[in-house]
Amino acid sequence: MKKGDLLQLRLQNQGLLSPRFEKPQDAVAHLGAMQAQDFNMATWAAGLRLKNPGRAAVESAIHSGQLIRTHILRPTWHLVHSKDIRWMMQLSAPYVKKATQFVDKKEGLNDELFKKCRKIIERLLNQADQITKEDILLALSKQRITISSLLTTQIIIRAELEMVLCNGAAKNTYVLFDQRIPPAAALSKTESIVQLAQRYFQSRGPATVKDFAWWSGLGIHEAKTGIAELGPQLEQFIFNDLKYYYLGVEGKTPSTKAVTLLPCYDEYTVGYAEGRAIALPPGLDSAIIGNGIFKPVVLYGNEIVGTWQKNRKTGLAEVQLLDETKAVPPKKLEEGIAAFNRFYQAGIRSK
């Protein structure tokens, strides 16, 4: 398989070539989890994959609890479907706790302190529908527990991992997990690993075992278990001496190339480790495009051809091409910019 074919498969599986999802929660469920530390960019990432993108629909799904924004898989924010969060959190929490233990120890978070804080947080939420980080800090100080802002963040992350808290209806608020998340049948660890592998390779394939292990936060052994259990469902091939896996592609590949404004932290670039560099322009200093992760980038077909940013005053997209002489049809560029502008302007403002 050639590089161009590999990237086309990824884009199709990611839902970026021909968006096929009616609802944002369907797009997120397909992806398993979608990185979301930048709230506005995360809403656009979901919108890109919808047949009829609308910011209001994405924000509504988050505020209503159909999509949950929480720390899961790796110690950063993700969007997860409410129907998936229980089994996924039960699988990933031990790995995330291990990843956060250095900061926890540095800030003084131990089991004894967390148990005290958990009781105070639960009591606070029995008196209020939703709370903020500041509410937690104030409640702890009233109990003569003085902690820093970073330690409070680590306590909140631990509470998310132990399924005590999750995001509330308004931005930057928290509610009791069990009051917002519906009950669900428990899965065994192996069943959860296989389920996560299936979501990963159906939405991000072709990808390698190390790509899956990095994205999921699982160990290599667990990642290999997921691949082995999927067995013949996975297609595989060798590219640049690495073995790539993917599940069958859904939908038709468009016959013409389009310009797409990818948000920062989009799963098209952030969802890989050793397989990420394939999508980056060869010979380019990756810092110029934030390694394809930390800056929003412009795709023309399957090539990264520029970066973009949202104007702070107007909220509209402004594009900077990497090579002004490169043949990017102005009409295609205008269409890509217009798609983001419509999405942004049609949305509701975050509470």
ZAPALO-903590 format. One record per residue (C-alpha): x negated, y, z. Coordinates in steps of 0.2 Angstrom, whole numbers, padded with zeros to 4 digits, always signed. Layout:
XYZ ...
//
This chain:
+0000+0000+0000 -0006+0017-0004 -0007+0032+0008 +0007+0041-0001 +0018+0026+0000 +0014+0024+0018 +0019+0042+0022 +0035+0041+0012 +0040+0026+0022 +0037+0035+0038 +0047+0050+0033 +0061+0039+0027 +0061+0029+0044 +0060+0046+0054 +0075+0052+0046 +0067+0067+0038 +0068+0063+0019 +0086+0059+0018 +0095+0064+0035 +0108+0051+0038 +0114+0054+0056 +0131+0062+0060 +0127+0066+0078 +0111+0071+0087 +0113+0057+0100 +0113+0045+0085 +0097+0052+0079 +0089+0051+0096 +0095+0033+0099 +0087+0028+0082 +0070+0036+0088 +0072+0029+0106 +0065+0044+0113 +0060+0061+0106 +0047+0072+0114 +0055+0088+0121 +0044+0099+0132 +0048+0114+0121 +0067+0115+0122 +0071+0125+0107 +0059+0115+0096 +0067+0099+0102 +0084+0104+0097 +0077+0108+0079 +0068+0091+0079 +0085+0083+0082 +0094+0095+0069 +0082+0091+0055 +0088+0073+0056 +0107+0077+0054 +0117+0077+0039 +0125+0093+0045 +0112+0101+0057 +0119+0113+0069 +0111+0119+0085 +0127+0121+0095 +0130+0102+0092 +0113+0097+0099 +0113+0109+0114 +0131+0103+0118 +0125+0085+0118 +0111+0089+0130 +0123+0100+0141 +0136+0087+0142 +0124+0073+0147 +0126+0063+0131 +0107+0067+0129 +0096+0067+0144 +0080+0078+0144 +0068+0070+0157 +0051+0063+0159 +0050+0046+0152 +0037+0034+0143 +0023+0047+0146 +0022+0060+0159 +0030+0074+0147 +0048+0079+0143 +0058+0068+0131 +0076+0067+0125 +0084+0050+0128 +0102+0044+0124 +0112+0042+0141 +0115+0024+0136 +0097+0020+0135 +0089+0029+0149 +0092+0016+0163 +0083+0001+0154 +0070+0013+0147 +0066+0021+0164 +0065+0004+0173 +0052-0001+0160 +0042+0014+0159 +0043+0022+0177 +0028+0011+0184 +0017+0016+0169 +0022+0035+0171 +0019+0034+0189 +0001+0027+0186 -0002+0041+0174 +0003+0055+0186 -0006+0047+0201 -0021+0058+0199 -0011+0075+0200 +0000+0067+0214 -0015+0063+0225 -0023+0080+0221 -0007+0089+0226 -0004+0078+0241 +0011+0069+0235 +0013+0052+0244 +0027+0040+0248 +0030+0047+0265 +0032+0065+0259 +0043+0060+0244 +0055+0050+0255 +0057+0066+0266 +0060+0077+0250 +0072+0064+0242 +0083+0065+0257 +0083+0084+0257 +0087+0084+0238 +0101+0072+0239 +0109+0081+0254 +0107+0098+0243 +0116+0090+0229 +0130+0083+0240 +0133+0102+0243 +0131+0109+0225 +0135+0103+0208 +0118+0106+0201 +0102+0114+0208 +0086+0122+0201 +0068+0119+0206 +0069+0135+0216 +0083+0128+0226 +0073+0113+0230 +0058+0124+0236 +0070+0134+0247 +0078+0119+0254 +0061+0111+0258 +0055+0127+0266 +0070+0128+0277 +0065+0111+0284 +0047+0118+0287 +0040+0108+0272 +0029+0121+0263 +0023+0115+0246 +0016+0123+0230 +0026+0125+0213 +0015+0111+0205 +0019+0099+0219 +0037+0103+0218 +0036+0098+0199 +0028+0082+0204 +0041+0078+0216 +0055+0082+0203 +0046+0070+0191 +0045+0056+0204 +0064+0059+0207 +0067+0057+0189 +0057+0041+0188 +0066+0034+0203 +0083+0039+0194 +0088+0051+0208 +0089+0066+0197 +0092+0071+0179 +0095+0087+0170 +0111+0096+0173 +0123+0105+0161 +0113+0121+0161 +0095+0123+0156 +0082+0120+0170 +0095+0112+0182 +0096+0095+0190 +0110+0084+0196 +0111+0067+0204 +0107+0053+0191 +0121+0041+0195 +0134+0055+0194 +0129+0059+0176 +0123+0043+0169 +0135+0028+0165 +0132+0011+0172 +0123-0001+0161 +0118-0019+0161 +0100-0022+0167 +0087-0029+0154 +0073-0040+0159 +0055-0033+0156 +0053-0043+0140 +0070-0038+0133 +0066-0020+0137 +0049-0021+0128 +0056-0029+0113 +0070-0016+0112 +0058-0002+0113 +0047-0010+0100 +0062-0012+0089 +0066+0007+0091 +0049+0012+0088 +0045+0002+0072 +0062+0006+0064 +0059+0024+0066 +0041+0027+0065 +0034+0013+0055 +0022+0010+0047 +0012+0011+0063 -0001+0000+0072 +0000-0009+0089 -0011+0005+0096 +0001+0018+0090 +0015+0009+0099 +0005+0007+0115 +0001+0025+0115 +0018+0032+0111 +0027+0020+0124 +0014+0022+0137 +0013+0003+0139 -0002-0008+0139 -0009-0016+0124 -0003-0033+0130 +0014-0027+0132 +0014-0019+0115 +0008-0035+0107 +0022-0044+0116 +0035-0033+0108 +0028-0035+0091 +0026-0054+0093 +0044-0056+0099 +0051-0046+0084 +0041-0058+0073 +0047-0060+0055 +0058-0045+0057 +0043-0034+0055 +0035-0031+0038 +0016-0029+0039 +0001-0024+0028 -0017-0018+0030 -0022+0000+0026 -0040+0006+0030 -0044-0010+0039 -0029-0007+0051 -0014-0018+0052 +0003-0008+0050 +0020-0014+0055 +0037-0007+0050 +0056-0013+0049 +0066-0011+0033 +0069+0006+0027 +0087+0012+0027 +0094+0025+0014 +0088+0030-0003 +0072+0040-0005 +0076+0057-0014 +0069+0059-0031 +0063+0077-0028 +0051+0084-0015 +0058+0096-0002 +0050+0109+0010 +0053+0104+0028 +0048+0115+0043 +0043+0103+0056 +0044+0109+0074 +0029+0107+0086 +0028+0090+0095 +0039+0082+0081 +0039+0063+0082 +0032+0063+0064 +0015+0068+0070 +0016+0066+0089 +0022+0048+0088 +0005+0040+0083 -0012+0038+0090 -0025+0030+0077 -0012+0032+0063 -0009+0050+0065 -0024+0057+0055 -0016+0049+0039 -0003+0063+0039 -0016+0077+0041 -0024+0086+0026 -0041+0079+0022 -0056+0090+0025 -0046+0103+0035 -0051+0108+0053 -0037+0100+0062 -0037+0115+0075 -0029+0126+0061 -0013+0116+0062 -0014+0111+0080 -0019+0094+0076 -0001+0093+0068 +0006+0093+0085 +0004+0109+0094 +0009+0121+0080 +0025+0120+0069 +0019+0114+0052 +0026+0115+0034 +0029+0099+0024 +0030+0099+0005 +0035+0081+0001 +0023+0071+0012 +0009+0084+0013 +0006+0097+0027 +0004+0113+0017 +0006+0127+0030 +0011+0132+0048 +0026+0143+0053 +0032+0152+0068 +0048+0159+0075 +0048+0178+0075 +0051+0183+0093 +0062+0198+0088 +0073+0190+0075 +0071+0172+0079 +0069+0169+0060 +0055+0158+0053 +0039+0165+0046 +0028+0154+0035 +0009+0154+0032 +0003+0142+0018 -0014+0134+0020 -0018+0137+0002 -0009+0151-0006 -0014+0144-0023 -0006+0127-0020 +0009+0124-0030 +0023+0125-0018 +0039+0131-0028 +0045+0147-0020 +0063+0141-0021 +0059+0125-0011 +0050+0136+0002 +0065+0148+0003 +0077+0133+0005 +0066+0125+0019 +0065+0142+0028 +0084+0145+0026 +0088+0128+0034 +0080+0133+0050 +0087+0150+0050 +0105+0144+0048 +0102+0131+0062 +0095+0144+0074 +0108+0157+0070 +0123+0146+0071 +0118+0139+0088 +0123+0144+0106 +0110+0152+0117 +0103+0141+0131 +0111+0145+0148 
//
